[in-house]
Structures are given as structure tokens and as C-alpha cells.
Amino acid sequence: MSNRYNLILRNKKTGLEVSSLQLFGNNDWFPSFVPFLEQNGAKIDTEDPYIPEDEAIVITDLLAFVKAIDETVWSIIQENPMYNYKDQFGQTKTTSPVTDFTRNFFLQDDNKTTFVSSTIYMQAQLLAQTAYIFSSHNVVNWLKKYDAVINEKVRWTKHSYTSRPDNDDLVIIGELHPDFEIHLSYW
């Protein structure tokens, strides 16, 4: 059986579960995500990480949660090799297997003949639902679907990976509606 990060959106007034969502993939455990979990009350045994549903952490700060997800995805990008290449204008570009989706569009048969795997629309839909780079975006869209995000506006934030060390970065994001809370477990 796979372990996974489980998000449950609860209505605080009724106490009922509104919806659930899996964050990241099956059996994914990221040390870079642990500080956020611990800051929000999780007691982590690094030998056997497990946050049962009845001890789920409660998340109310949407911006901090999105930042923690993004920082975790950045750590995944850094763990994978990056490649430099020259574009058609001779400029050096850098790519990563985590952010380069070219391989998702093509398959090879037994004769090494390359063909397109499916429509662009279908691949975009699959990538948006499953690629790590879209994790925080998917969480926010999931919350919006249930009207759990309010006061969406431009906000300032600081991420460790941005290239502007002396400046905060802009993000358009709302706040978690006070009638809702997100419960995060890992089992």
C-alpha cells in the first residue's frame, strides 16, 4: 500500500468533510517539507514518517502552505540533474527533467519510431493534474472549487529559490475562508 499526503477540506461550522485531495505522488516523502509540517504541529518520526488522520495538522495560512509546497517542488528540481543547451539564437538555456515536458508528448514503438502520444489538450490536462510543478496551483484551484478562498489579490512573499534576493516577489493568491480548514495527514 502507498503512503501519501492527504488533504481534507473541512467546513468548520458543520464539521463535515467537503472534499479531499492527494498532494504529491504515492510514497513521496520530502525532508524539505518536514519543517512546515513540524511548524504546524506534526510530530515526525523520520524513521517511519506517519501522520494519522486523527492527528492531522490543521492548515489555515494558505500563503504559507503554498510557499511550503513550492519550496518542496524546488527541492525536487534541485535533486534532479539540470542540463544546459544552446537555443536557436546561441543563447545558453537550462532545463530540468522536472520542468521539461517534451518527453510527455512522444513515445517510441518497438522499431524506435517516434510518434505523438496523445493530443496536446490531453497531455496538458494530465500534466496540470500530475506534474509536481503544478502542485500548489492544483491545491489553490481545488480550494476555489469549493469557495474556500477569499480576498484574492496581489501579495508579497519571499521564496528561497527566486533570483531576486533583496526583493520580495509578487504572487496573486487569496486567503483560506474562515469557515474552512485544511487537514493534512500522511499515511
N, C-alpha and C positions, 0 to 999 in steps of 0.2 A: 504494500500500500504506500502511496506517496504522501509525503508531508507537504503542506502548502500554507501560505499566508492567506487567511480567510478574513474578509471584511464583511461585517454585518452592519447595515444601516438600521438603526432603531429610532422609532418615534418615542421621544421622552415622555410625552403626555399619555400615550396609550401603553407604553412599554413593549409594544409589538415590533417584531422584525418586519421591516419594509421590503428589504432586498438584501442579497449577498453578492459578493464579487471575489474572485480569486486574484490576488496581487502576485505578480511574477509567475514563475513556472513551477511545475511539480518538482519537489525535492530541492528547491532553491533555498539556500541559507546563506545570507551575506553578512559577514562580520562588520561591514561598513554600515549596516542598518541597525546593528545592536545598540549603539549609543542612543538613537532615537527611541528604541523600544524601552531601554532602561530609564531614560528620562521621563517616560510616560508610565513608569511603574512596573514594568516587566522584570521578573527575576529570572535571569538567563543562566542555565547550566550549559556551558559551552561544549561539554562532552555529549550531552543529549538535549539539544535545544527543543523546547516544547512549551507552548503557551496554550493551556487548555481553554476551551470556550468559557468555562465558568470562572476563569481568571483572566479573561481577555482584557487588554488595555483599552481605555476609552480615549478616543481622539476627538478633540474639539477645535483644535487650531489647524485649519485647512492649509494655510500658507506654510506652516512648519512641517506638516505632513508631506506636502508636495515637494518641499525642499529636500526632505529626507529621502524621498523616492528618487528624485533627480540626482542627488549626491550618490546614491547607491548605483543607479544606472551608470553614472560617470565612472565609478569604481570598476564596473563590469567592462566598460570601454577600455579603461587603462590596463586591465588584466589581459586583454587580447592584443596581439601584435598590430601595430599601425604600419601602413605602407605609404611610401612616397612615390609619386609618379609625375610625369610632365603632361600637362594638358596640351590641347592643340595650339596654344599660344606660347608654349615653352615655359609656362609658369609651374612651379613645383606645388603640388597639391598633396594633401594627406587624407587617407581613408582608413576606415576600420571595418572589420567584418560585422561589427555590431550596427554600424550605421550605413553600410553599403548594401543595398537590397538587390543589386543586379542579379546575384545568384538565385534569387527567388523567382525570377521571371523565365529562367531557362532550365531545361532538362536535357539529358543525353540518353539516347537509346543504346542498345547493346552494340550497335555498329558505330558508336561515337558520333552519331548525327545529332546536332543540337536543334532543339525545337522549343517553341514558346509553351510554357506550362499551362497557362490559362489566360483569360482576359486581364487587361490592366486593372479594370474595376475590381475583379475578384481578388487579385493579388493585393491591391491597395486595401481592400476590406480585411483580408487576412492579416496583413502587416499591422494595420491600425489596431487590430484586436490582440495580436500576439507578440509583436516586437517590443523588446524592453524599452526602446527609445520613446514609445508611446504610453508607458505605464502611468505616469502622473496625469497625462491628458485623459486617459481612459477612466481613471478614478474620478476626476472632476466631471466628466461627461455623465458618468453613472450617477453621481450625486445630483446633477442638474436634471436628469430624467425624472427624479422624484421630488423636484422643487426643494432640494436640501441646500441650495447655495443662494445666498442673498448678497446684496451690496457689491456686485461685481464692478470692479474699477481698476485703474492702474495703481499698482502698489510697488514699493521699492523693496528689494531683497538683496541678499548677498549670498553668492554661491562660491565654493572654494575653487571651482574649475573655470570660472569666467576669466577672460583675459584683461579685464579692467580692474586691477587690484585696488585702486584708490577710489573707485566709484561703486555705488550700488547699481543694481540692474533692475530694469523695469519688467514687470510681469502683470498681465491682466488676469485677475483672479478675484473671487468673492470670498465670503466667509461662510462657515457652516451655519445654517439656520439654527437658531437657539432651540427649536423643537426637536432637533435631531442630534444624534451622536453616532460615531463610528466605533464599532468594537472590532479589535484586531486580535486574532488568535493565530497560533501556528501549531498544527497537528497533522 
